[in-house]
């Protein structure tokens, strides 16, 4: 099968989806569980591996008689997001901390306490793929997904003469319930061979921590803060 090599530049869009304890997107009318933003500087993905156990034994003559090392395993993927500014609703989805509202009900901040961090969410990011439009006639995008993330933490903030940096970090968890996902992010064709946008062609299994691919489907437009996620069929 052909192999597609693609470059990646920029971090053009990010979507946060609130999940339940089983890693499934929340579609309750009581939860605004979806937020899309272009107010990001960068997203960093850092896979962390557990080294395989090494067994080395020698016989009575000092020669190696057993030499074996188990293969390493992906333990989790660390995620760090740098925002252009404080985004209260995005930070609340990631950390589970309380929103601060003004007298009009607008989200203007966050109130952080010592309660356990139990928020679960998914992060999707989009990057640009330069040069693809010249070859295929349509733009290409890098699609990046960590489907089950928790332990969201706000990074250090320094108030100074220069602009402050605003970062949030988290780690993936095993046991995702994302499947193919609730959104149309890749290309397929309908019964008439017309191109259509659909969810992931191959649903993610529970062992998956990180997924990325190139897609011709454009990223979603930014939302006005957090919004409801329309119910879907997994």
KASULSUL-V177077 format. One line per field, one symbol per residue. ss: DSSP state (h for helix, s for strand, l for the rest). psi: psi as a letter, one per 20 degrees, with the letter a starting at -180 (. if undefined). A space follows every 10 residues. Layout:
# KASULSUL-V177077
ss: ???
psi: ???
This chain:
# KASULSUL-V177077
ss: llllllllss sssssssssl llllslllll lllsssslls ssssssssss lllsssssll lllssssssl llssssssss sssllllhhh hhhhhllsss slllllssss slllllllls sssssssssl lhhhhhllls ssssssssss ssssllllll lllllsssss ssllllllll lllllssssl llllssssll llllllllll ssssslllll llllllslll llll
psi: qqpopprpqr nhqpppppqa ijkpppjpii pnjpppqjlq gqpppnppqo qqppopqqai jjqphpnqpq qrqpgroqpp ppqhapnghg hhhghjqqqp qaiijqoiaq opajqqojpq rqppqprqnq ihhhgiiqqq qppppoioqa lpqprqppoa grpqpoqpqr qrqrkqkgci rjqoirqaqa ijkppqprrp hoqpriiphp pqrqqipqqq qqrmaqrqpp qro.
